[in-house]
Amino acid sequence: MERYAPNAKDLASRDVVSRSMSIEINEGRGVGKEKDHVHLHLSHLDKNIIESRLPGITEAARLFANVDVTKEPIPVVPTVHYNMGGIPTNYKAEVLTVNGSEKTVPGLMAIGEAACVSVHGANRLGSNSLIDLVVFGRAAAMRAAELVKPGTPHEEVSETETEKCLERFDKLRNANGETSTAELRLSMQKIMQSKCAVFRTDKTLKEGVDEIRKVYDGMESISVKDKSLVFNTDLVETLEFDNLIRQAITTVDSAYNRKESRGAHAREDFPKRDDEKFMQHTIAWCDGKNTKIDYRPVHKTTLTNEVQYFPPQERVY
């Protein structure tokens, strides 16, 4: 870290550290069989300090890398720390319809990193989790209290929707292909790490757009060995992968279409922000491996009905 942050060194911000790690790997100074990670050494610290102050890291390293951090280095790579964006909502945490309008989806709410409120300071945009919880968690609770009436019955779910869910579940549970979920997940991880990571270019993103779809096609030959319905981790991981691969396609397509640098989206071929074209939220529709990309305006004005929504005695500052 002396090379990248001479004064702060290993106390530099997470963003600086992750970019530094990426540069080391990209320039061929990674370690391991594929030179695709770096080593984090903690062995210079006293064992008692490690055990008392870093129990989570110690446990994670042991579980996922089979490493004793008091004696061995931890293999690490830069990864997503926070999500900026998500399900579009209004400031009351009500989810907006997919057409980009202000019309809400009745009964559906989202806050935190799952949501995109279009308010500066929300869901990681210059914020932290506590502020998000205090402001938008509270707003969600207040709005839910207004909308939910005691004794109101649940709406009936149509048989068509139920059958759709069960069909997906059974299709994956009974999959008898040749490719394991773990293999496909690893391919997805490597593509996203190398093609849509900290540093991005038109070339790498276009490669990512094409390659991630090959992984999606691998779903046709996916294999689930455990067919049981009790504590079936094989099935759970496969259901998770089915979600993740669609998220990956959506992410890389959205990044490819945004030809600018803004915050964590850093493109080497477009190093500057382009507010004229891209001061707007990306909206993506995903249907299998096909996506449709559109945009939704950013709210640039203050909340005019703030006073009505937060009475003076209850306002949060």
N, C-alpha and C positions, 0 to 999 in steps of 0.2 A: 504493500500500500504506500510505501514511501515514494514510489514512482508516480502515483496518481494523486495522492493527497499528502504532500510532504509534512504538513503541520498536524493534521488530524490523524493521519496514518490509519490504524485499524479502528479508530473511533469516527471515521468519516460516515456520512449518511448512507442509508441502505442503497439509495439510487446510485451513488458514486461507487460503492463497493461492488454492486452487481454489474455495473458497466465495466469496471476494472477486471472482474473475473471473466466477463465475456471477451474482452480484448485479449487477455492471456490465452484463452482457449482458441479463439479465432486465429491468433498469430502462431499457433502450433506449440504453445508451452503448456498445454493440458497434460494430464497424467492418465494412467490406466491404459488398458488394451487399445481403446479407441481414441485416446487423448482427448476425451470429451468432458473432463471435469477437473477440478483442482482440489488440493488437500487443505483442510482446516486443522491446524494443530492446537490442541489444548493441553498437551502433555507437560508443558512447562509450568502449568498451574499446579498448586498443591492439591493432592487428591481430596482432602477435606473440603476445600473451597469448591471444587468441581461438584462434589456430591451435595453440598448444602445450597449452592447458588445456581447450579445448572442441572437440576435433576431431569427436567424435560428433555434437554438436548442429549443428556447421557442415555436416557431410556430410548429415545428415537434412534440414536446411532446404533444402539445395541439391537433393537428390533429390526430396523430396515437395512442396516449395512453390516451387521454382525461385528461391530467395532467396539472395543473397549477404549473410550476416549482418554483414559489416564495413561494409555500406552501406545495407542495407534492414532493416525490422522483420520478425520472424517471426510469421505468423498462428498463434495458439494458442487452444485451448479446454480446459477441464478435462475429464479423462477418467479411466477406471479406472486406478489406479496398481497396486493389488494386489487379488487375489481373496480374499475371506474366506468359506470354505465350499468345497464341491466333493463329490467322491466319498466317501461315508461309509466310514470304516475303523476298525479297532481300533488300539490303540497299537503293535501290531507291524507296522502298515502293510498288513494284510490287508483287502481290500475286503469290506464287509458286503453281504448280500443286500438286494434292494430293498424287502423287507417291513418294514424297520426293526428287525429282530431282530439278535442278535449272531452269527448264523450267517454264515460266510464263504463267498466265492466261491473255490473251489480254484484256485490258480495266478495269481490276479489281485491286484496290489498297487498302492498309490498313496501318494505322499508330496508334501510341499510344497504349493504353491498349488492343485494338482489335488485335494488330499485334504481331508476334514473329519474330524479325529481325535477331536474333542470333548475335547481337552485344552487348558487355557489355556496359551498360549505357542506353540501349534502353528499352522501355516499362517496367519501374519500376526496372529493374535489375541494381541497384546501381544508379538510375537516379531520376529525378523528371519531372513533366509534362512539365515545361517550356523548359527544355533542349530537351526533346523529340519533342516538337512542333517546336523549332527553327531548330533543326538538321534534323529530319525526315519529318516534315511538309514541310520544305523548299525543301528537296530532292524530295518529292512527287510532289510538284508544278513544280519544274524544269523538272522532268521526264514527267509529264503530258503535259507541254508546248512543249516538244520535240515530243511527240507521237500524240497529238491531232492537226489535221490540220483544219483550218477554212473551213467551208462549207461541211465538211464530214458528210454524212447522218448517222443516227442511223441504226444499223443492224436490220433486221427484226427478231422479236421473233417468233419462230415456234408456231403454234397453239397447238401443243402437250404440250409445256411448259406452255402456257397460260391456257389451260384446266386443267392442273395439279394443278395450283395455285387456280383456281376457284373452283375446286372440293374439295380441302381441306377447303377453305373458307366456302362453302355451307354446307359441312358435319358438321363442327363445329357449324355453325349458326343454323342449324336445329336439333342439338343434343337434344334428349328428354329422357335422362337417369334419374337416381334417385340421382346421386351424383353431388353436386355443385362444381364448379371450386375452390371456396374458401376452401372447405374441402380437396380436393386433394392437393392444394398448401400448406396448413398447414401441411399435412402429409409429403410432400416432404421437407419442411423446417425443420421439427423436425428430420427427418432421417438424412439429411445432417448436421444438427447442432450436433447431437449426435454421428454419425458414421463416419463423414468425416470432422471433425472440426479441432481445434487447435492441439490437441493431437490425434495421430492415432496409431493403432496396427493392426496386421493381423486379429485378431478376429473381431474388430469393423468394419474394412473396408469390410471384407467378409460379415458380417451382412448387411452392407450398400448396397453392391452389390446385395444381394438377396431382401432386403426390398424395395429398390427404384424401382425395377421392378414390384412389386405389385402395387405401386402407378401408374406406367405407364399403367398397365392392367386396372386400374380404369377409364382410358380414354374411355373405351368401354361403360361405363354407365354414362358419363358426361352429365350434364344438362346445357343448355343455355336458360334461360327464355325469354330474350329479343330477338326477331327475327328481329327487325327493322334494317335499314341501316343508321340511322342518330344518331350520338353521342351514340353509343351502347357500353358502358363500359363493360358490361357483356361479349360481344363477344371479345372485345379487350383483356380483362384479360384471356379469354380462349385461344386465339391465342398465347398470351405471355406464358401461361402455357405449351402449346404444344411445344414451343421452349425450355422453361426452364427445363422440365422434361428430354429432350434429353441431354441437357447440364449437368444435374445432373448425369445421367447414365454415360456419357463420363468422367466426373470428377472423380467419385468414382472408376470406372474401371481403369482409368489411375493411380490414387493414389495407388490402391491395387497392381498394377503390379510394381510400383517403390519401391523396397525394400531397401530404404536408407533414410537418412534425408538430406535435402538440402534446405536452406533458410526457407521459410514458410511451406514447406512440412516436418513436424517433426514427425518421427515415433519412438515410445518408444521402439519397438522391434529391430529397426535398427537405433541406435542413431548417426551413423557416415555417412559421405559422402562416396559413392563408385564410384570413378571416373573411375575405370576400366570397370564397367558394365553400369553406368548410366550418364556418361558425354555425354549425348545426349538428344535431344528433344523427348518427347513423341509425336507420331502422332496417332490420333484416328479416325477411321471411324465409324459412328453411323448409323445404319439402324433399326429404331424403338428401340426395347430394346436389340438388338444385337450390339455388338461392336467388332471391330478388332483393336488391339493395335500393333503398330510398333514404330520404332525409327529413328530419322534423326540426322546425325552428327552435333556437334557444330562447328561453324567456330572458329578455333584456331589461324588463321593467320591474319595479318593486311590487310586492303583493298589495294591491289596492284595498282588498277587503280584509287585511290583517287585523284591523281593529274589531271588526265584527266577529272574526273567528277566535281571536285571543282577547278576551275582555281585559281591560287594564290591570285589574287585580290579579290576573292569572298569567300575564305575559311572561315569557321566558327570554332572558337576555343573556 
